[in-house]
Amino acid sequence: MGPKTTEVYNKLRERLMSGAYAPGDKFPSERRLAEDLSIGRTALRQVLARLVAEGALEVHGRSSYRVPGTVTTQTPEGVEPWKIHSQRNLYDNRWVKLQLWDVEPPGVERFEHHVVKLQHVAITAVLDNRDRVLMMWRYRFVPGRFGWELPGGIVDQGETPADAALREVVEETGWRPSSLEHVVTYQPMVGMVDSPHEIFVAHGAEKVGEPTDLEEAGHIEWVPLSDVPGLMARGELLGSGTLVALLHILATRSRQGSTAAR
């Protein structure tokens, strides 16, 4: 972030932390914020995306935000972490690293535990103005099945997750998202595998060419969001990143519908 975006970030962060907005309040529109803070919309969206990633804001429809509601669940106290005494590599290459860790849970004798380290991944759900999501029909040889997936891939060294997300969408589909909003960073198999997954949602996209990553592309289609539950029931949504992103979108829309009905 540059000096101006950092300044705007600090101002908005201070407003949110000061209690100027109550939990659940709608945040000012991008247009109003851009005018009040004398910042361009593109730079402002970088600031808002960071606040969303930090949990200070949540997306509330296209280009709309609100203050997260009050969380009643308290963080437990007095729970101790495991002790890590040592770790050693059993196998290591560009794609996968297998390690053996000497660990000691609280109140339990220490033992050795296998740990798999995979790549850092970014995945994007691109939505259009017709409630459709950009997806690919691909064959995965490990489970031996076809399925629908969102575009995504490895975050290269020196690359930000947002840059990787944008690059992967263009390479795999030929569409360039108009904006990116970070939703969550999660671990798909937290008990043994370390592979951070970054989930983004984009609203709108421009066709800029044909896919350049032919191995990854498969068949590309704008799939109606209303089809997602049925595709899930048929077992055609295979990847965890695809499921997390789509379930987030459906849950957000369901919550918005419940709020509007009050």
Salt bridges, closest charged atoms under 4 A:
GLU7 OE2 - LYS11 NZ 3.29
GLU30 OE1 - ARG41 NE 3.28
GLU30 OE1 - ARG45 NE 2.96
ASP36 OD2 - ARG32 NE 3.60
GLU54 OE1 - ARG13 NH1 3.19
GLU54 OE2 - ARG50 NE 3.10
GLU58 OE2 - ARG66 NE 2.66
GLU58 OE1 - ARG255 NH2 3.98
ASP92 OD2 - LYS97 NZ 3.99
ASP102 OD2 - ARG110 NH2 2.42
GLU104 OE1 - HIS85 NE2 2.69
GLU112 OE2 - ARG88 NH2 3.72
ASP128 OD2 - ARG132 NE 2.68
ASP131 OD1 - ARG253 NH1 2.47
GLU149 OE1 - ARG138 NH1 3.50
GLU149 OE2 - ARG140 NE 2.72
ASP156 OD2 - ARG167 NH2 3.49
GLU159 OE2 - ARG167 NE 2.76
GLU168 OE2 - ARG167 NH1 3.12
GLU171 OE1 - ARG167 NH1 3.31
GLU181 OE1 - HIS203 NE2 3.72
ASP194 OD2 - LYS117 NZ 2.91
GLU198 OE2 - HIS120 NE2 2.82
GLU198 OE1 - HIS182 NE2 2.75
GLU216 OE1 - ARG138 NH2 2.68
GLU221 OE1 - HIS219 NE2 2.98
GLU236 OE1 - ARG234 NH2 2.98
